[in-house]
Amino acid sequence: MTDFDMLVIGSGPGGQKAAIAAAKLGRRVAVVDRPDMVGGVSLHTGTVPSKTLREAVLYLTGLTQRDLYGQSYRLKEEITVADLTARTRHVVGREVDVVRNQLSRNRVALFSGTGRFTDDHTVAVTDASGREQLLTGRHIVIATGTRPARPASVEFDERTVMDSDSVLSMERVPRSMVIVGAGVIGIEYASMFAALGSKVTVVEQRDGMLDFCDVEIVEALRYRLRDLAVTFRFGETVAAVERHERGTLTVLESGKKIPADAVMYSAGRQGVTEGLDLARAGLTADRRGRIAVDEHYRTAVPHIYAVGDVVGFPALAATSMEQGRSAAYHACEEPVNPIHDLQPIGIYSIPEISFIGRTEDQLTDAKVPFEVGVSRYRELARGQIVGDGHGMLKLLVSPHDRRLLGVHCFGTGATELIHIGQAVMGCGGTVDYLVDAVFNYPTFAESYKVAALDATNRMREVDHLGD
């Protein structure tokens, strides 16, 4: 059978969820992807392996336990790449099995190979042996994801000059490293290699990092990274990267030269669309390989949808999943609520950052009054137990209706902790709910109550002065 109700190109988070959602609605569905990429970039070179690598780093270095057992504490003195990748291979292998099983039990046909359009309803699938097969779909979903963007002026060798894909297969842990780009991926890897003991230098042409995050939270992260001996070169542009027998030399336009064992570029992402023959389907992509879509994730051709990183911001696995489900429901004429504007952002640096809602700067620019409530991990029993005295939770509260305007967290478990704030905000709750709620003790969740009490006490002071 080669004729389907829905044909999905790509099996990452967005494509997988689109396929399963349509299959559960009784449609005939097929997914096209390379046999070595089932689960997509997210599973093989992106989200899952990088976060697994982070867990391996934290475990083997004993970094989070040093406040308790001393700064020299390490679980393993000499950490090799094999130590780090063993855990990654195990997790990725298990997750690939999970994806294959989910597609199989929902009777989604999986075609191995690369797909390209021959017309707006037909996709030619070429397998590893070069054999081509034509598949047709009433609806088609493009979920091909992205790959790291590579500046044309840089010669990558996958050994000393790498991107965020090839860094996962490096031969050894570098003693020193230059990371070009202080975006999310660059900062995540900077913190991981710094924790491993590498001397890391981050080069960023902008004046700061993570400018979409709360300023106080970013400053706390920068302080912790400097504590791990990370050097920041903001306002600097790389002029050239020279490869030498003993390593690399990064030359900045300002004239500075930075020697290092390795260089990793984190220069944004490029949509994987060049091999799709989009023009045959009546579609185009921008210079970054991204495809424009409407609120239902329809492209310029109404029966063709695009989801996930290939459509651009926010380019997160979590949002890609919802985009895939939403697109499938719309294609199947099933009612579906639009994706909520309140979406959590998680940055898996060491320590991690997560937030939802607006920042102090955004509220100030919009002239929206707010009060701040802060809880610090060092004041929580749980923080003392796990050895994290640096984390914090910040609530931004409206003094008019007492609703939460933003929640910002830094430290252990931040990406999990943020969902409490998300639930309260999504349900229209107020800071008073957090004040009156009973939280398990000792937990990091208790930080919500502490921060809520701090905010309400501040608002009470203002009210008393006003009286």
C-alpha positions in Angstrom: 0.0 0.0 0.0 1.5 3.3 -1.1 -1.5 5.6 -0.8 -2.0 7.2 2.6 -4.3 9.7 4.3 -1.2 11.3 5.9 2.4 11.1 4.8 5.0 12.4 7.3 8.5 13.3 6.3 10.7 13.0 9.4 10.2 11.0 12.6 11.4 13.5 15.2 9.2 14.8 18.0 6.9 16.8 15.7 6.6 14.1 12.9 6.2 11.3 15.4 3.3 13.0 17.3 1.6 14.0 14.0 1.7 10.5 12.7 0.4 8.9 15.9 -2.3 11.5 16.4 -3.6 10.9 12.8 -3.4 7.1 13.3 -5.4 7.3 16.5 -8.1 9.1 14.6 -8.3 6.1 12.2 -6.3 7.4 9.3 -3.8 5.5 7.2 -0.4 7.0 8.0 3.2 6.6 6.9 6.5 8.1 8.1 9.6 8.5 6.0 13.0 8.7 7.6 16.6 7.4 7.3 17.0 4.1 9.2 19.8 5.6 11.3 17.7 8.7 12.2 14.5 7.2 13.5 13.5 9.6 16.3 15.0 12.5 14.4 17.7 15.0 15.3 16.3 15.4 18.8 17.0 11.8 19.6 20.3 11.3 17.8 22.3 14.5 17.9 20.2 17.1 19.8 18.0 17.1 22.9 18.4 13.5 24.2 22.1 12.9 23.7 23.2 16.3 24.9 21.0 16.1 28.1 22.2 12.6 28.7 25.8 13.8 28.3 25.0 16.5 30.9 23.8 13.9 33.4 26.9 11.8 32.8 29.1 14.8 33.4 27.3 15.7 36.7 27.5 12.1 37.9 31.1 11.4 37.1 32.6 14.8 38.1 30.6 14.9 41.4 30.2 18.6 40.8 27.0 19.1 42.6 28.4 17.3 45.7 31.4 19.5 46.2 29.8 21.9 48.6 29.3 18.9 50.9 32.4 16.9 50.3 35.0 19.5 49.3 36.1 21.1 46.0 38.4 18.2 45.2 35.6 15.6 45.2 35.2 13.6 42.0 33.6 10.2 41.4 36.2 9.4 38.7 39.5 11.1 38.4 40.2 10.6 34.7 37.0 10.9 32.7 37.2 9.6 29.2 34.9 10.2 26.2 34.0 6.5 26.4 32.8 7.1 30.0 30.5 9.9 28.7 29.2 8.2 25.5 28.4 4.8 27.1 25.4 6.4 28.9 24.4 8.3 25.8 24.4 5.2 23.5 22.4 3.3 26.0 19.7 6.0 26.3 19.5 6.7 22.6 19.2 3.0 21.8 16.4 2.5 24.3 14.6 5.6 23.0 14.8 4.5 19.3 13.2 1.2 20.4 10.4 3.2 22.1 9.8 5.3 19.0 9.7 2.2 16.7 7.4 0.4 19.1 5.0 3.4 19.3 4.8 3.7 15.5 4.3 -0.1 15.1 1.6 -0.5 17.7 -0.3 2.4 16.2 0.0 0.8 12.7 2.0 3.6 11.2 4.0 2.4 8.2 7.7 3.3 8.4 9.6 3.7 5.1 13.4 3.8 5.4 15.1 6.3 3.2 15.1 10.0 2.2 12.1 11.7 0.7 11.6 14.3 -1.9 8.5 15.8 -3.6 7.6 14.9 -7.2 4.4 16.8 -6.9 2.2 18.3 -4.1 0.7 14.9 -3.2 3.6 12.5 -4.0 6.9 11.8 -2.3 9.7 9.7 -3.8 11.5 7.7 -1.2 15.1 6.6 -1.9 16.5 3.8 0.3 20.1 3.0 1.1 20.5 0.8 -2.0 19.3 3.6 -4.3 15.9 2.0 -5.0 13.1 4.5 -5.3 9.5 4.1 -4.3 6.6 6.6 -4.8 4.2 7.3 -1.9 1.1 9.5 -2.1 -0.6 11.3 0.7 -3.9 13.2 0.9 -2.1 15.4 3.5 1.7 15.7 3.9 3.5 16.9 7.0 7.1 18.1 6.7 9.0 17.5 9.9 12.6 17.3 8.7 14.1 19.4 11.5 17.4 21.3 11.4 21.2 20.8 11.5 23.9 23.1 12.9 24.6 26.1 10.6 28.2 26.2 9.4 29.9 29.4 8.3 31.4 29.0 4.8 34.7 30.6 6.0 35.4 27.9 8.6 37.0 24.5 7.7 35.4 21.9 9.9 37.3 18.6 10.4 35.0 17.0 13.1 38.1 16.5 15.3 39.5 19.9 16.3 36.9 22.2 14.7 33.4 21.0 15.3 29.7 21.8 15.6 27.2 20.6 18.2 26.6 17.4 16.2 30.2 16.3 15.8 31.2 17.3 19.4 29.3 14.2 20.5 31.7 11.9 18.7 35.0 13.7 19.7 38.0 11.5 20.5 38.9 12.9 23.9 38.0 15.5 26.4 39.9 18.6 25.4 42.1 20.4 28.0 41.0 23.7 26.5 38.2 24.7 24.2 36.8 27.8 22.4 33.0 27.9 21.9 31.8 30.4 19.3 28.3 31.6 20.2 26.7 32.2 23.6 23.2 31.0 22.7 21.4 28.1 24.4 23.5 25.3 22.8 26.8 27.2 23.2 26.2 27.9 26.9 25.0 24.3 27.6 28.2 22.8 26.2 30.4 25.5 27.8 29.1 24.5 31.2 29.5 20.8 30.5 33.1 21.0 29.3 33.9 23.4 32.1 32.6 20.9 34.6 34.8 18.3 33.1 37.8 20.5 33.8 38.3 22.0 30.3 39.5 25.6 30.1 36.6 27.1 28.2 36.5 30.5 26.4 33.1 31.6 25.0 33.2 34.1 22.1 30.0 36.1 21.4 29.6 39.0 19.0 26.7 40.4 21.1 27.3 42.2 24.4 25.7 39.5 26.5 24.2 36.0 26.5 20.7 34.6 26.7 19.1 38.1 26.4 15.6 36.6 26.4 16.1 35.4 30.0 15.7 37.3 33.2 18.8 39.5 33.8 19.3 38.5 37.4 19.1 34.8 36.5 21.6 35.2 33.6 24.0 37.0 35.9 23.7 34.2 38.5 24.6 31.6 35.7 27.5 33.8 34.5 28.9 34.0 38.0 28.7 30.2 38.4 30.3 29.6 35.0 33.1 32.0 35.8 33.6 30.0 39.0 34.2 27.0 36.8 36.9 29.1 35.0 34.9 29.9 31.9 36.2 33.1 30.2 33.7 35.3 28.2 34.7 37.4 25.3 31.6 39.5 24.5 31.4 42.0 21.7 34.0 39.9 19.8 33.8 38.4 16.3 35.9 35.5 15.0 38.1 36.5 12.0 39.7 33.1 11.5 40.3 29.6 13.0 43.7 28.2 12.3 44.4 24.5 12.7 47.9 23.5 13.9 49.6 20.2 14.8 49.1 20.9 18.5 45.6 22.3 18.4 43.8 25.4 17.1 44.3 29.2 17.2 41.2 31.3 17.1 41.9 34.8 15.8 39.4 37.6 16.8 38.8 40.7 14.7 40.1 42.7 17.7 43.5 41.0 17.2 43.2 38.7 20.2 44.4 35.1 19.7 43.1 32.2 21.7 44.9 28.9 21.6 42.9 25.7 22.4 42.7 22.0 21.8 39.4 22.4 20.0 36.8 24.9 18.7 33.1 24.3 18.7 30.8 26.5 16.6 27.3 27.2 17.8 26.1 29.5 15.1 22.4 28.8 14.9 20.5 26.1 13.0 19.7 25.5 9.4 16.4 23.8 8.2 16.9 20.5 6.5 14.9 21.3 3.3 17.4 21.5 0.5 16.9 17.9 -0.6 13.1 18.0 -0.5 12.5 19.5 -4.0 10.0 21.9 -2.4 9.4 23.7 -5.7 7.8 20.6 -7.2 5.2 20.9 -4.4 4.8 24.7 -4.9 6.7 25.6 -1.7 9.8 27.6 -0.9 12.1 28.0 2.1 13.9 31.0 3.4 17.7 31.4 3.5 17.8 29.5 6.8 15.8 26.6 5.3 12.7 27.4 7.2 9.1 27.0 5.9 6.4 29.6 6.6 3.2 28.3 8.1 -0.1 29.7 9.4 -1.7 29.3 12.9 -2.7 25.7 11.9 0.8 24.9 10.6 -0.4 24.8 7.0 2.1 25.9 4.4 1.3 27.9 1.3 -0.1 24.7 -0.1 -3.1 24.0 2.2 -2.9 20.2 2.4 0.9 20.3 3.2 1.8 21.1 6.8 5.2 21.8 8.4 6.0 21.4 12.1 9.0 21.5 14.5 12.3 23.2 14.1 11.9 23.5 10.3 9.3 26.3 10.9 11.6 28.3 13.3 11.0 29.7 16.8 10.7 28.3 19.4 12.3 25.2 17.9 12.0 23.1 21.1 11.1 19.3 21.2 8.2 20.1 23.6 6.6 22.6 21.3 7.3 20.5 18.2 5.3 17.7 19.7 2.3 19.9 20.2 2.7 21.4 16.7 2.6 17.9 15.3 -0.5 16.9 17.2 -2.2 20.2 16.3 -1.4 19.9 12.6 -2.7 16.3 12.5 -6.0 17.2 14.2 -6.5 20.1 11.8 -5.8 17.9 8.8 -8.2 15.3 10.1 -10.9 18.0 10.7 -10.8 17.2 14.4 -11.4 20.1 16.8 -8.2 21.2 18.6 -7.4 24.1 20.9 -4.6 26.4 19.8 -1.2 25.9 21.6 -1.2 27.9 24.8 0.8 31.1 24.7 2.3 30.2 28.1 5.2 27.8 27.2 8.0 27.0 29.5 11.6 27.5 28.3 14.3 25.2 29.7 18.1 25.7 29.3 20.1 22.7 30.4 23.2 24.5 31.5 25.0 23.7 34.7 23.1 24.8 36.8 19.9 24.8 34.7 17.6 27.7 33.9 13.8 27.6 33.3 11.2 30.3 33.0 7.7 31.0 31.9 5.9 34.3 31.3 7.5 37.7 31.1 10.8 39.1 32.4 11.3 42.2 34.6 12.6 44.1 31.6 9.6 43.2 29.4 7.2 44.3 32.1 9.1 47.5 32.7 9.2 48.3 29.0 5.4 47.6 28.8 4.9 49.8 31.9 3.2 46.9 33.7 3.5 47.3 37.5 4.8 44.2 39.3 6.2 43.0 42.6 9.0 40.5 43.1 9.1 37.5 45.4 12.4 35.5 45.8 13.3 32.2 47.4 16.9 31.1 47.6 17.9 27.4 47.7 20.3 28.1 50.6 17.3 28.9 52.8 15.6 25.6 51.9 16.3 22.4 53.8 16.2 20.6 50.4 18.9 22.9 49.0 21.2 22.0 52.0 20.5 18.3 51.6 21.5 18.1 47.9 24.3 20.7 48.3 22.8 23.5 46.1 23.1 26.8 47.9 23.2 28.9 44.7 19.7 28.3 43.2 16.8 30.6 43.3 13.2 31.0 42.3 11.7 34.4 41.4 8.0 35.2 41.1 6.8 38.3 39.3 3.3 39.3 40.7 0.7 41.8 39.6 -0.2 44.1 42.6 -3.6 44.8 41.0 -5.1 41.3 40.7 -2.3 39.3 42.4 -1.8 37.0 39.4 1.6 35.6 38.4 3.2 37.5 35.5 6.3 35.4 35.3 8.3 32.6 37.0 12.0 32.3 36.7 14.1 29.6 38.2 17.9 28.8 38.4 19.4 25.7 40.0 18.8 22.0 40.6 15.5 20.8 39.1 14.6 24.2 37.6 13.1 22.6 34.4 10.9 20.4 36.5 10.0 23.0 39.1 8.8 25.5 36.5 5.7 23.5 35.8 4.1 24.4 39.1 4.2 28.0 38.1 2.9 27.1 34.6 -0.1 25.3 36.1 -0.9 28.2 38.4 -0.6 30.8 35.6 -2.5 28.6 33.1 -5.4 28.2 35.5 -5.5 31.9 36.3 -4.4 31.4 39.9 -3.0 34.1 42.2 -0.1 34.3 44.5 -2.5 33.7 47.3 -2.9 30.1 46.2 0.8 29.5 46.7 0.7 31.2 50.1 -2.1 29.0 51.3 -0.9 25.7 49.7 0.8 23.0 51.6 4.0 21.7 50.0 5.9 18.5 50.9 8.9 19.2 53.1 11.7 19.1 52.4 11.3 19.9 48.6 12.4 22.5 46.1 8.7 23.0 45.4 8.5 24.7 48.8 10.4 27.6 47.2 7.1 28.7 45.7 5.6 29.3 49.1 8.6 31.1 50.3 8.7 33.4 47.2 5.0 33.9 47.4 5.2 35.0 51.0 8.1 37.4 50.1 6.0 39.0 47.3 2.9 39.4 49.4 4.9 40.9 52.3 6.3 43.4 49.9 2.9 44.3 48.5 1.5 44.6 52.1 4.3 47.2 52.8 3.3 49.2 49.8 -0.3 49.1 50.7 0.4 50.2 54.3 2.4 53.2 53.1 -0.4 54.1 50.7 -2.9 54.1 53.6 
